[in-house]
Amino acid sequence: MLERESGNPALASAVAEGRFDELDLRMKALCLYAVKLTLEPWNVERNDVEALRAVGLDDRAIVDANQASSYFNYVNRVADGLGVGLEPQWPEEVRAERSYPIRRSRQEPGSSLR
């Protein structure tokens, strides 16, 4: 969806693969916030929100970022938890079993994440 909306395949690839240093400061801050909210929501603190303000986001944009990340997390957990496949009209390479490079890059020794 990011590739389609932005028209920038390199942006979508960098985000999906966790190559946040290739992004502008605003997008990098948004991605870091979304990853933390996704993987460690209990660790989100005031300084995480302040980092978003530091790159120019106002309260409305921060709430929007939080809501978008939370919604996609919810929908993906429901779909994954029920074994729901991706849309049949999507190309086969997209519908193949999903792997999340960002998860592997954040995995710590002894973690059960795959």
JOZIRA-V439908 format. One record per pair of residues at least 12 apart in sequence whose ideal C-beta (glycine too) atoms are under 7 Angstrom apart, sorted by sequence separation. I is the first residue (numbers start at 1). J is the second residue. D is the distance in whole Angstrom. If there is no record, write none. Layout:
# JOZIRA-V439908
I_J_D ; I_J_D
This chain:
# JOZIRA-V439908
20_32_6 ; 36_48_6 ; 2_15_6 ; 49_62_6 ; 52_65_7 ; 33_48_6 ; 15_31_6 ; 33_52_6 ; 29_51_5 ; 29_52_6 ; 29_55_5 ; 26_55_4 ; 37_66_7 ; 25_55_5 ; 26_56_6 ; 34_65_7 ; 38_69_6 ; 33_65_6 ; 37_69_5 ; 37_70_7 ; 30_65_6 ; 34_69_4 ; 38_73_5 ; 35_102_6 ; 39_106_6 ; 18_101_6 ; 17_101_5 ; 18_102_4 ; 16_101_7 ; 18_105_5
